[in-house]
Amino acid sequence: MDVERLVRTRVTSDELEPPAELVSSVNAGQTPLLGIVKALGEYLTSTEDAVRLKGLTFLTNVIKTIDPTKVNGPASRTLTTFYVSKLDDFESLAPSLSALLVLSKQPTFDDTAAVEAYRTTVETINMKAYVQSTRYLVYQLLDSFLALHRKAFKELGADFINSYTKMVDGEKDPRNLMLLFSIDRVILLEFDVVPHIDALFDIIFCYFPITFRPPPNDPYGITADDLKLALRECMAASPHFARMAIPLFLEKLTTATGQMMKDLLQTMAACFPVYGANAVRERGPELWEAIKTEILYSSDLAIEAASLSALKALVRTLYLTKDDVATGLAQDIIKQCLEILDEPEKSQGVAATKALAALVLASASAGTFALSQALPQLFTQFNRPTLPSHRAPILGSISTLLVAARSVYAAPGATRTQQDERSLEPYRDALLDVLREGLRTDGLKIAATNGSVALIEIPGFWTRKEVEDIVRGLNEILVHDLDEDVKSNVISALTTISTLHAAVVESVTLPLLFHTLPDVAPGAKDYDGRERYRDVLSSLSALCAQPALFENLVVRLSTKLDLLGEPTDVPMDGSTGAETRECTVAYAWDLLRCLESVVGAKLDKKHTDVTRYFDKIVPRLYGLAVGAALPRADKVVPLFRDRRLLSAIGSIAERLVWELDAERQARLFAMAYAAFEAGELAGIVHHPASVKVAGPSAPLRTGATAPEQDLVVVYSTLMQGLKAEVALPFPSAPDFLVQKVHWAIKVARDDFQLQAMLDLITAFVNKRSSDLKDALDGLLERIWMVDIQDTTQEPEIRRRALLVYQHIVKALALLRNELAYTATDRIIDVLALSAFDPLFVDEAGRCFGVLATKGKAHLTARLLHAQKLWNHVLPKLIEGDKEAEAKGKVAYLVAFASLLPLVPASLCLSDLPALLPLLLRSLSLARPKQRTNVITALTAVLETDNYSTEVDVLLHARAEDVVDGVLRSAFVEDGIETSANVRMAALGCLRTIPDAIRYETLGRHKARVIRELGQALDDPLRSVRREAVDCRARWYRYGSSV
């Protein structure tokens, strides 16, 4: 390779990046680096700036690109000397610095080279003459020197720090400052800075406080908070700043406001512990007075929090250990706060309490002294209040102090303990008396609850007897109080207590709650009874997710369900019998939902004990379902034949089955297969004797009764919970699928059974596609040709076959299987036949909703499956709509509207110019479900932030059409099919329009929209009326300055 010709050709043609073959040659050792320097020749020494810059840039790019290990010692020294000599060359400075930065990180770059390069830099470079990017290179080079040659720079002593402070003085660019602040901190921590502290103070504190505001769409992403944090770390890096910094803080405290005040307080909190007690004590009273003003009078919660943080840092600095006597400033702070608390009804009382709590958090000695002064006064005020209304803020202050003590003594890894400090021990009895009184008194219960839980959480403070006493008080509130906020607070408290004293909650709270649950469902008109047991179940749901309490819940709820499932002599015919049965079903459903919510909460928290209870839950529930479905000699209709209860049982079982390992799932599926296919029901229930029958009992057999066939929902949910790797208990997966397809199309009695089997088919195809392989193509072909395309078939058979076909497509689309897309094309082709078979074509359009239904979590889904399906189907629907005539277009709109939930708003935005006309036309579709999908999509588009100018222009151009189209679905109108969902969606969409569309576009329609929204105020449903009120209020404010 002719290196000289190659190099000169590249430079001459302004191609300054080294060619790949040259880099490879250097890395292979075939071309020496100094050979490239020689080849560049006069390009490096030319008197013409442009020529010299090109040569240096090319050489620098070579150094940056090649393997660093190929720069040997002689080459490194030669190149370093060369580039250092170029630092006084204004035009060539940037490439020279870039090359030195690379060379400085080589092991061959020694301390002498670093010091020489630094000296030349500070002597020859006038920083103010260069742009930001060049200055940044200088700082990067210095950063590299300090990281790798720190000892040599320490030996420079005063020369280095003096020259450094002069070099960086006046820097303003935030990108450079972020790097300089990190360099400053290293110098402050590692170098002897005492003789130069004034100079360092000047170049660091001159930036305080930061007032930087990043420009819009800043590509560098540097925020004001980034700069504030970096500067704060510098300011808090040396105690020698205290002499100058504290007066500066006091000066700034008199004038700072808003974010500047917050930054100042947070900086003080960071600096005080570093500056030390001696430096802070002298100006402590002045600092407290300034901080106190912000604590007591600031209306900004963020500034208040920063003030409390500064106070904690101040107190912690002055009283660092428990042996530091809390005299002086601590006494003044406590005295002033207690004087404010003499009038607890005033607003400053809460702030004064927070200040006392800050002392508790900050220091063992100051905190113990604060509690010793505050608690006796607060007890006296609570027991002998000036006015009864004063007891609430007083107890609130006590609870706040107790919560602060809890934060100190019960925090993970706490270094302070109550046993060591004994700050609360003298007040044990008084605290118990006050808190028990609070738990019995309206208006005090929340504060008392918070204080009680705080003390219970402090390790070893209360005995079990005292904890039980408090829990009994909480139980009384839970059972008898009607205030939802109070009850919610108590449930949260008991949940916390159950993590520390599970045995207490189990023995004191749970028996009371379970005793409150009725054995018989409340009557239809017993509204209060129904609300009471639902409140109890809600409490149990929150409490019993704890591992120690879950078993108790499982046993008690299973017993209740067994009792409800027993045959009853109450007649179930007539209005009275129907009401009784419906109430009992509702009660059983609520019990099952409670169990499912607890199971879900445990799974969300990753509890490992859930699978241990599988055999105590699922077989018992299966027993209730199977026992109820079997034929009976009498006319009693068992409770658990109700399909809502079967669905609830299936849902619980699915979640628990999924948690089992594959081996255990395989055994369960084998038993389920034997039960549903061969009638061996005893294998899946808790009590085998309860399901023994004389004749055939397989729920999927020919001639099975309707209740037996309803058990398909149990089979289906079990299949949905299986993992893909579970071994099958039958030899042929295709044969199994064919049987289930036949059952869905020909055997299922109604849509409930059909949907359960469709879900089973979807799960099986999705999880066992590898076992089905080529059989799927033939099966889909047969379904299409025999059951769908054959117009001699009954319409119901064709509809069911189409649903089966589409569910198989959905299972494959989740896997991004190509067969899904070719199968979908067939259904799209059907949409063009609306003139010949309008009912079936309409069904085909609606079937696209199957693809849009969100896949359950236990189905296997590949990344971007929805986007791929959308991108495949959408262009074909748009093209079909263009080619269709008149009524033929409706089928494509139906398919489009049904498919919309498949994708997020971001995809709609990218295609909005093509989609918006379809969306607007789809607002006139007959079915509420499809209009709901369209309106929901429009709402998502309108709510999306930062959409493009093109989208903004398009939305404003069609805003009137959007309003008119959505308004038609916002209220009940004769001749227009409607639903609560579509009316809620329409009103929600209309509510977002004033925020998304500028007033000048729709202002003239404001009065008309408000007038028409008045019709929605008379909607028969309260939830719709509430949404209408909010929507109308938003339109009233549209265009106003408020």
N, C-alpha and C positions, 0 to 999 in steps of 0.2 A: 504494500500500500504506500503510495506516495503521499506522506503526511504533509509535506510543505504545500503541494499543489491542492490537496483536499482542504487544508486550513485556509489558505489564501482565497480559494474559490468561495468558501462559505462566507468569509468576512466581506469579500468584495460584493457578493450578492445580498448582503445584509441578513443572511441566515445565521444568526448568532447562537443558535442552539447547536451543540456538538452532534454530529451524525452518529447513529448507533454503531456503525462499524469502527469509528474512532474510539468510542467509549469502550467497546469490547476489546479492542486492541490494547488499550491502556490497562484494562483490568486483567488481561491475559499476560501482561508483562512484555508484550511485543513492542510497544511504543513507550519510551520513557516520557514522563511528564515534562521534564525540562526540554525534551525534543520538540514539544508543541510550543514552548516558550521561544525556542530558537526559530521555529518555523514562522511564528508571528512576526519576528524581526521588527522592522520599522513601524508595524502597526502599533507596537507598544511604546515606541519612542517618538512618534511623529509629532511635529510641531502643530499640526492641524488638530483641533480639539475633537472634531467629529470622527476622524480616522483613529485617533488614539483611544477614544471612548469605545469604538467598535472592537478594537483589539483587546482591550482590557475586559470588556463584557464577555467576549467569546472565551477568554482564558478563565474568567471567573465561573462561567457556566460549565466549563469542563471540570473544574475543581469541585463544583457542587454536585456533579452528576456521577463521577467515577467512584469506585470503591475507595473509602477513606484509607484503607490499609495500604493502598498503592502509593501513598505519599510518604516516601522514606525521609530519613533525617536530613540528608543534604538538600533534597528538594524542598522540604518544609522550611529550612532555614533560608534558602535562596529566595523562595517565593515570599516568605515573610518580610525579608529585607527589601525586596522589590516593592511589595504593596505598601509597606510603611513609608517608603520614599515617595509614594504617590498620594499620601494623605494631604499634602498641600496643593494638590491638583484639583481645583474646584470642579471641573467637568467630570473627572474620573473618580470622585470620592465614593459614590454609591457602589460601583462594582468593586472597588478596593476594600471597602468595609465588608461587603458580602463575602469576599474571598477570605479576609482575615477572620471573620466569624467562623467559617468552616475550618480554617487552619488552627484556630485557637482551641478547638476541641480534639485535636490530634495529640496522641501521647508524645509526639516528637516536638511539640510546641512547649518550650520550657518557661520557667519563671522570668528569665532574663528577657526573652522575646516579649512576654506579656507586659512587663514593666516598660520596655522600650516603646512598644506600640502605644501604651497608655500615655506615656510622656509626650510622644509625638502628637497624639490626638489632641491633648489639652493645650499644647503649645501652638499648634498650627490651624486648628479648626475653630472658626468663629461660628458657634452654634446658631446664632440668630440669623445668619446669612443663608441658612439651608432650610429646605422644606421639611415637613413633618416626617416623611418616610425616611429621609436621610438621617435626621436626628434620632429616629427610632433605631436605625442600624447602629449608631454610636452607642446608644444605651444597651442594645443587645450585646454588643461587643464587650462593654464594661461588665455586664451581668455575667457573661461567660468567664471573664477574667476573675471575678470575685468567687465564682463557683469552683474554679479549678486551680486558682493560684492565690488563694486568700492570704496565705502566710506571707508571701512576698509583698503583698499590698499592705499588710499590717506593719511590716518592717519599714515601709515608706513613712509611716507616722503622719505628722502634721502636713507634710507635702501632699500626700494623697487627699486627705479630707479637705484641705484648703482649696486645692485645685478642683476637686469634685464639686464642692458647693458653688464655686464660681461658674463651673461649666453648666450646671443644671438650673441655675438661677433664672427665673422668668419663664420656665416651660409652662405652656398652657394647654397643649393638646391632650385630651383625656386618654388617648391610646398610649401616649408616652408617659403620662402620669401614672397609669396603672403599673407600668414596669418600674418607673422611678421609685414609687412608694415601696415596692418589694425590695429594691436595692437599698433604700434608706433604712428599712427595718433590719436588714442584714448588718449594715454598718453600725447601727445603734446597739445591736445585740452582741456583735463580735469584736468591735474595735474600741480602742480607748478614746471615748468621745468627750470626756470631761473638759479638756481644754478648748474644745470647739463647740460646746453645747449651744452657745448663742448663735453661731452661724447655722448649725443644723436646725435650731428652732426657727430661724428666719425662713429657711427654704421649705420647711414642712408646715408650720402653723400658718403661713401666709395663705394657704388654701382653705383654711377653716373659717367658717363652715362652707361646705360644698354647695354651690347653687347651680350646678350643671343641669341642663335639660337636653336630653338627646334629641337630635333632629328626627323628623318623621322618617320611618322606614330606614333607620340607621343600619347599614350592612354590618357594622362592627359589633353591634349588640351590647355596647357598654352603657350601663345605666347609672343613674345618680347614686343608687345604693351600692353599686360596685365600687365607685370612687370613695364613697363615705366609709365603707368597711375597710378598704385598703388604707386610707388616710388614718382612720381610727387606730389601726394596728400599729402604725408608725408613732402616733402620739402617745400610745400606751406602751412603747417599747423601752423607755428609759425613765427611771425615777428622777433623773437630773433635770427633766423638763418642769418639774413641779413648781420651782421658784417662779417661773415665768407663765406657766400654763394656768395655774389656779387664778391669778388676777385676771387673766384673759377670759376665763370662764365666767367669773363674776361680772365682768364688763358686758359680755355677750348676753348674760341672763337678764339684764335690764332692758334689752332691746329686741331680743329674738322672739319670733312668733311662728306658729304653724310648724311646718316641716323643719324649719331651722331650729326651733326650740326642741323638737323631738330629737334631732341629730345631736344637739348640744348635750342634752340630758343623757342620751345613750353613750356619748363619748366620755362624759364625766364618770359614768358607771364603769366604763372600761379602764379609765385612767387611775381612779382613786386607789385601788388595791396595789397598783404598781408604784405609785408615788409614795405610799407609805403613811403610817399614822402620824409621824412627826411633821411631815409637810402639810397634811390635811387638817390636823388638829388646830393649828393657828387660825385658820379661816373657816373652821367648822360652823360656828354660829351663823356667819354670813351665808354660807352655802345652804344651811338648813332653812334659813328664812326664804331664800329664793326658791328652793325646791318645794317648801311648804305651800307657797303661793300657787304653784302649778297643781299640787295635789288637791288643795281645797277648792280651787276656783276654776280650774280648766274644764271646759265642756267637751274637750276632745279626749276620747277614751285612750287613744294611742299616746297622747302626751301624758295623760295621767299614769299609764303603765310605765312609760319611760321615766317619769318622776319617781315612782315607787322603786324602780330599778336603781336609780341614782341614789335614793335614800338607803336602800339595802347596801349598796357598795360603800357608801359613806360610813354607815354603822359598822359594817363588817371590817372595814379598814381600821377603825378606831378601837374596836373591841373584838380582836381576832380570836382570842382563846377564852375558855370559860373562866380562866383565872383573872382576866382583865375586869376590874371592878367597874360597874356601870355607873360612873359618876360623870359630872360635867354635862356634855351635850345630850347624852342619853336621858338623863334626868329632866333636862329642859324639854326635850321632845315629848316625853311621856306626860309631863305636867301639862303642857299646852294641849295635847290631845285629850286628856281627861277633862280639862276645863271645857272643851268643846262638847264632850259627851255629857256634861251636866245638863245640857239641853238636847236630849237625843232626838227630838222631833225635827231639828233643823237639818238642812241638807248637808251641811259640813260634817255631820256626825258620821255618816258612812265613810267619808274620806278620812276622817281622823282615825276610824277603826282600821282602815286599810294601812294607814301609817304605822299604827301599833303592830299590826300583823307583819308589816315589813321588818320591824325590829325582831319579832319572833323568828322570822325566816333568816335574818342576817347573822345573828350572833347568839351564842349560848348564854353569855352573861347578860347582855342587854335584853334578850328575849325573855329570860327567866324573870328579870326585874320588871319588865313591862307587864307580864302576866300577874305578878304578885301585886302590882299597883292597880291594874285595870279590873281584874275579876272581882275582887271584893267590892269595889265601887259599883260595878254593874249588877252584882247580886243584890246589893242593897236597893239600888234603883228598881230592879225587877220586882222585888218583894214589896216595896213601898213606893209605887210609882206616883208621880204628881198627878197624872191622868192615866186612866186605863189604856188609852191609845198609845202611851209611851212604851208599853211592854213589848210591842212588836219590834221597834227599832233596837231596843235594848237587847232582846234575845237574838236579833240579827247580828249585833256586835259580838255577843258571846260566841255565836256559831262561827263567825268569821275568824275569830282568834283560834278557835278549836280546829278549824280547817287548816289554818296556817301551821298549828302545831302538828297536825297529821302530815302535812307536806314535809315537815322536817323529820319526824320520827318514823314515818311509815314509807318513805320513798324508797324505791329500789336502790340498794347500795348505800343507804343512809349511814353517815358517820356519827350522827348525834342520836342518842336514845333517851327515852323517857326514864328508863331505869337509872341512867347516869345523871341526868339533869334534875329529875323529879320536880319539874316546873309545875305540873298539874296535880301532883299527889296531895297537897294540902286542901285541894278543893274537890276531892272525889265525891263526897256526899252532897255538897252544895250543887255540883254540876248535875248529879243524878236527879236531885229534887227539881231543879229548874227545868231540865229537859223533859222529865215526866209531866210536869205541869204544862209545858208547851205542847206536848203531844195530845193533851186533853182539851186544849183551848183553841177555838176557832181563831184564825188569823195568825196563830203562832206555829202551826203544825209544820210548815215547810222549813222554817228556821230551826225548829227543834229536831226535825228529821235529819237535816244536814249536820247539825252539831253532834247528834247521837252517832251517826255513821262515822264521823271523823274520830270520835273517841274509841269506837269499836275497832277501827282500823289501826289504832296505835297499839303496837304489840305489847301484850301483857298488862295493859292498863286496867281493864275491867275483867272481873271474874265471869265465869259462865252464868252464874245466878243473875248478875247485873245485866248481862247481855240478854238473857231470857226476859228480864223485866222490860227492857226497851223493846224487844221484839213483840211482846204482848201489846204494848202501846201502839206499835205500828200496825199490828193485826187489827186492832179496833178501828183504826182509820181506814184500813183497806176494805173492811167488810161494811162499815156503816157510813163513811163519809161520802157525800155526793159530789164534791168538788173534784173535777177531773184532773186539774193541775196538781192538787194535793195527792190524789191517788197515784198519779204517774210518778211523782217524786218518791212516794213510799215504795212503790214497786221497784224503782231503781235502787233505793236504799236496801231493801230486802235482798235484791240480787247481789249487791256488793257484800252484804253480810253473809250470804250463803257461800261465797267463795272462801270466807275465813272461818265461819262457824256453821258448816252445813248441817251438823247434827242438831243444832238449835232450831234452825229453820225447818228441818225435817220433822222434829218432834213437837214444835210449837205452832208453826204457820201452816204447814201442809194439811195436818188433820182438820184444822178449822176450815180451810178452803174446800177440801174434799167433802167435809160434812155439809157445807153450804150447797154443794151440787145436788140437785134433786134426783131421786130414783126414777121419777116419772116426769115426762115433759110437761111444762106449764101449758095451760089451756090456751086456746086461740086468742082470748081476750085478756090473758094475764100478761100484759106487756111488761109490767114491772118485774115479774118473776123471770121472764125471758132475758131482760137486761141484766138482772142480778147474776144469773148463771153465766152469761156471756162475759161479764166483768171478771168473774172468778176464773173462767177459762183464759182470759187475757192475762191475768196475774200469773196463772200457772205456766203459761207459755213463756213468760219472761223469766220466771224463777227456775223452772225445771230443766233448762238447758245445762245446768251444772251437773257434771258427772255423778256427784253424790246424790242428787235428787231425781235423776232421770228414771231410775228403776222404779221408784215409788210412783211416778206419774204413769209409767207403762202398766203397772199392775192395777192401779186404781181405775184408769180409763178403760182398760180391757174388761174389768169387772162390770163397769157401768154399761159398756157396749153389750156384754153377754146378757145382762139383765134386760136391756131394751130389746134384744133379739129373740128373747123367749116368746113362744106363742102366747097370745092373750085371748081372753074370752070376750073382749070388747068388740062389738060388731063394727066392721069396717065399711059397711054400706050405709047409705043415707048421709045427710049433711053432717050430723054429729060425728059419725064414725070417720068420715073423710077428714074432718077438721082434726080429730084426735090423731089420726095416722099422720097427717101432714105435720103436726106439731112434733110428734115423736121422730119423724124423719129429720126435721130441722134440728132437733136436739142431738140426734146421733151424728148428723153431718157436722155440727159444731164441735162435738167431741173428736171426730176424726180430723177436722181441720186443726184443732189444738195440737193433736199428736203430730200431724204433719209439719206444723210450724216449728215445733220444738226440734223435730228431726232435722228440718232444714237449717235451723239456727246452729245446731251442733255441727252439721256438715260444713256450714260456712266458717265456723270457728276451728275446723280441722280437728274435732274431737276424735280420738282413736277408739273410744268405747262404743261407738254406734253399732258396729257389726256384731258386738257381743250380744246385743238384744234382738238380733234378727229373728232367732227362733222363738222369742217371746212375743214378737209382734206379728210378723207376716203370717205364719201358720194359723194363728188365732183369727186374724182378719179373714184369711182364706176360708177358714172353717165357718165363719159367719156367712160369707157369701155362698159357699157351696151348699151348706146345710139349708139355707133359705131357698136355693134354686131347685132342689130335688123335689120330685112329685110327692104330694101329700094326699092322705085318704080323706082328711077333713077339708073344710072350705076356708080354713085360715090362710091368709096371705101373709107370709113372714115379712118382717120389716125390711130385711136386707135383700129383698128382691127389688127394692127401689133402685133405679138406675143411677141416681145421683150418689147414693152411698157406694154402689159398685165402682163408680168412677173415682171416688175419694179413696177407696181401698186400693185400687190399682195405682193411683198416684203415689201413695205412701210406699207401696211395695216396690215400685220402679226405682225410687230414690235409694231404698235400702239394698235392692238387688245390685245396683250399680257399684256399691261400695264393697261387695264381696270380691274375693280373688277369683281368677278364672276357673280354678279347679272346683271351688265350691259352687260357682255358678253352673258349671257343667253338670254337677250332681243334681242341682235344683232343676235345671232345664230338663234333664232326663226324667225326673219325677213328674214335672209338669206335662211333658209330652205324653207320658203314659197315662196321666190323668185325663187330659183333654182328648186324646186320640183313642185311648183304649178303655177309659172309664175307671182307671185305678186311682180314684180320688183320695183314698186314704193317705197316699204318700205326701200330699201337700198341705194337710190340715193338722191342727194340734191334737184333736181328739178323733182318731180314725173311726171309732165306733159310731160317731155321730153322722157319718156319711155312707153307712152301709145300706145298700138297696138290693132288692131281689132281682130286678131286671137290668137291662143295659143302662149305663149311666154316663157314657161319654158325651160331653156337652156338644161336640161337633159331629155326632153321628146323625145319620139320616133319621128323621122322625123325632128328634129331640124337641122337648117343649120349649116355649119361648123363654121362660126363666132360665132354663139350662143353657140355651143359646146366648143369653145375655152375659154369661160367664166369659164369653170371648174377650170382654174388656180386660179381665184378669190375665188371660193368656197374652193378650196384646201388650199390656204394660210390662209384663215380665220379659217379653221379647225385646222391648225397647230398652230395658235396663241391662241387657247382656252386653258383654264386651265382644269385640270382633273375633278374638282368638279362642273363644269357648268351643270345646269339642261338641259336635252335633250327635244326638242320640239316634240318628237315622242315617241310612247309607247314601241317600240321594237328595241333595239340596234342591235340584230342579223339580223332582217329583213333589217334594213338600210344598214348594212355591206354587206349582200347578194346582194342587189341591186347595190351597188357600185362595187362589184366584177364582177357582170354580165356586167355592163357598161364598165369596163376596158377590159374585155376579148372579148366581142362581139360587143360593140357599138363604142368605141373610134376609130377615123378615122386614127390616126397616132401616132407616138411616143411622140409628144408634148402633146397631150391630154391624152395619156396613162400614161406618167410620172406624170402629174398633178394628175390624179386619184390615181396612186400608192402612191404618197405622202399623199394624203387624207386618203387612207386606212391605211397607216403606222401610221399616227397621231391618227386616230380614234381607232385602235386596241391598240396602246401604252397607250392612255389616258383612254380608257373605257374598259380595259381588265376585270375589275370586273363586268361590265354589261354584257359582252359577255360570261364569264364563260365556261360552257360545250359546248356551241355552236361552239366555235373555233375548237375544236377537230373534230367535225362532218363536219364543213365547209372545213377544210384542207383536210380531207379524201375525200370529194366529189370533190374538185378541183383536187386532185391527181388522183382519179380513173376515173373521167369523162372527164376532160379536158387535163390532162398531160399524163397519162399512155395509154390512148386509141390512138393507132397509126393511127386509121382511121380519126382522127381529122386533120384539116388543120395545117400545120407546124406553121403558124402565130398564130393560136388559142393556140396551145401547148406552144409556146414561151411566149405569154402573160400570160397564166395561170401559167407558171413557175415563171414569174416575180412577179405576184400577190402572189403566194405561198411564194416566198422568202422575199417579203416585209413584209408579216405577220410574218414570222419567225424573221425578223430583229426587228420588233416592240416588239416581245415577248422576244427576246434575250437581249434587252436593260433592260428588267425587270428581267432577269435571270429566266424566266419562263421555267420549265422543258419541256413543250411542244415544245419549240424552238429546243431543242437538239434532241428529237426524230424525229421531222420533218426534221431536217438537215441530219440525218442519211439516210433518204430516198434518198435525192439528192446525197449523197456520193455513195450510192449503184448504182445509175444510171451511175456513171462514169465508171463502169466496163463493160458497154455495148457498148463501142465505135465501136466494130466490127459489131454490128447489126444496130445501129442507130447513125452514126458518127456525123451528123449535130446537132441532139438534144443533144447528150452528150457534144459536144463542147459548146452549149448554156448553159447547166447545169454547166459546169466548169466556164464559164464567169459569171454566176449568183452569184458566191460567192463574186464578187465585190460589190453586193448589201449589203452584211453583213459588208463589210469593209468600206463602205461610212460613213464618220463621221456623227453621228446623229446631227440634228439641236438642237440648244440650248433649244428650247421649247418642245422637247420630254423628257419624263421621263426616266432617266437612273440610274440604281443602281450601287453602287460601285463595281469595278472589273468585270463589265459585259463583257468587251472585253477579259480580261484574261481568264475568264471561257469558253467563246466560243472558243477561240484559243486553249486552252488546251483540249477541247472536239474534235475539228475538226482535229487539226494537226496530232495526232497519227494515226487517221484513214486514212488521206491522205498519210502519209508516208508508212503505211502498204499496202494500195492499190497500191501505186507506186511499192513497192517491188514485189507484186504478179502479177502485170500486165506484159504483154509481148510486146516488140517492140513498135508499134504505140499506143498501149493502155496506155502507160505511159504518153503520151502527155496530156490527159484529166486531170490527177492528177496534172501535172505541171501547167496547165492553172488555175485550181482551187486554187492551192497553191499561184501562182503569183497574182491572183485576190484578195486573202484574205490578202495579206501581209500588206496593209495600216492599218489593224485593230489594230495592236499592236505597241508599241514603240520599239526602238532599244534594250532596256535593256532586253526585253523578247527574242528577237532574239539572243542576246549574250548568254543567259543561255542555249539555245538549239542549239548553233552554230555548234557543231560537227555533229549533225543530219541534220541541215538546209543547211550548206554550199554546200554540193553536189547538193541539190535541187536548190539552188540559181544559181549555176554555170550552171546547165543544162537548167534552165529557161531562161538564157540569149539568148538562141537560139530559143525562141518562136517567132511565126510569128507576132503577134500583138504588135504594139509599146506601147500600154497602159500597157500590162502586163510586158514588158521589163522595162518600166519606173518604175513600182512598185518594181521590183527586184533591179534595179540599185539604186533607192532611199534607199532601205533597206540596201544594201551594203555600201552606202555612210554613212548612220547613224551609222553602225557598225564601220567603219573606223574612224569616227570622235569622237567616244566615248572615253573619257579619262579613264585611269586606269583600262582597262580590264585585265582579269587574264592572268597568264603565259600560261595556256593551250590555250586560245584564240589567244594569240600572236603567239605561235608556229604554230597553225593551219593556221592563216592568212598568215604567211610568207611561209609556205609550199605550199599554193595554190595561192600565189600572182601572179605568171605568168598566171595562168588560169583566174584569175580575170581581169587582164589587157587585155588579148586576148579577153575575152568574152565581156567586156565593150567597147573595141575599135570598135567592129563590129557595134555598135549602134551609134558611134560618128559622122558619116558623111553619106551623101547621097550616096547610092550604088545601082546599078541596081540589081533588083531581090529581094531586101530586103525592105519590107514595113517600112516606117519611119514616124516620126513626129518631129516638133520642140521641143516638150517636152522631147522626149526620147533622142534627140541629146544634149539638154541642160543638162539633168540629167547625161548622159554619160560623157560629158566633165567635169561637176562638180565633178563626182566621180574620174575621172582620176586626177583632180587637187588635190584631198585630198591624193592620194596614196603616193606621195613623203614624206608627213608628217607622214604617218602611217607605212610605210614599209621601213626598213633599206636599205641603198644603196647597201650593199653587196649582197642583195637578188635579186635586179632588175637592178643593174648597167649595166649589159651587154645588157639589152634591151632598154637602154635610147635612143640611136641613132635611133633605129627602131620606138619607140613610137613617138619621135619628128618628124620623117619623115612622119609617117602616120597621125599625127595630122595636118600636112600641108594641107591635103585634106579638113579639116574642115574650114580652113581659106577662102575657096572659097564658103562657104555655102550661099544659097540665102537669108538668114535672118541675119540682122545686129546683133541682140542679140546673135545668135549662134556664129557668127564670133568673137564678143567681148569675149565671154566665151572661145573660142578656143585660142585667143591670150593670155589670162591669164593662161590657162592651159599649153600651150606650154612654156610660160615663166617660169612657175614653174618647168617644167621638165628640162629646160635648167640649172636651178640652182640646180637641184637634185645632191647631192653628193659634191657640192662645199662648201668651208668653209664659204662663205658669207651667 
